[in-house]
Amino acid sequence: MYDNGYGTDPYGYQPQPQPRPSRASSFLRTVLSVLVLVVLVVLLSWGLRTFVFQAYEIPSGSMEETIMPGDMVFSEKITYYGSDPAPGDIVTFQDPDPEQGGRILIKRVIAVGGQTVDLRDGRVYVDGVLQDEPYTRGEPSYPLTPYYGLTIDYPYTVPEGGLWVMGDNRTNSQDSRYFGAIKESSVTGKAIFIYWPLTDVGPL
C-alpha cells in the first residue's frame, strides 16, 4: 500500500462530506425531545401520586396537636398493598359523606373490623380495654350527634371491612362518632411525614 497524496487509500478516494441537517429538521427533533421528556415527567408524576404517595395540606384542627392546620403531609400507599390499617395508624381517606364530593380527610384508626368501641365518661374503650391516648392531651372523647339518618349506639361493633377513626383533637373533630365507621377500601394512604412548614417537619 502506498501514499498517493490522498491518504492511505490506494484508489485515491476521499470521504464525501455529509450534508448538515437543515435548521427545520434540527428544530423538529428538539421539539420532539422536549415533548417526550414532558410526557415522561407527567407519567412519572401520575404514577407516584397514584401508586406511591400523595401530598396533602391539612385544612382544619381536628388532628391538633399531632398535625396542625396548614401542615403539609405525605401519605404513602405502599404499606397497605401488603397489610391492613391498624389501630394507631393515621390514615387519609375519602369523606363518607357523598355531599362532600369525595374530599380527603385525615384521622387516627382506633379500632378495626370486629372490634367493639365504647365511650364512657369521656374515655375510649376498645373490646373493654381503656385506651392510653396521650395524643389527645387529656381531652374528653364524648359521643357526637350523628349526621341525619344515621344511628350510632355504644358499645359499637365495627363491621368487617370497616375502621373506626377519630381525630386527636377530640373536642373539635367530626369523625366516626359523627359519620360512623368508614370503609377500609376508602383509605387512600398512611400519613407518615410532615414536610412543611419547617417548624413542624418530622415523622408521624
Helices and strands as residue ranges (DSSP letters): H 23-51, E 53-57, E 72-76, H 79-82, E 90-94, G 98-100, E 104-112, E 116-120, E 123-126, E 129-130, G 134-136, E 156-157, E 162-166, H 176-179, E 182-183, G 184-186, E 187-196, G 198-200, E 202-203
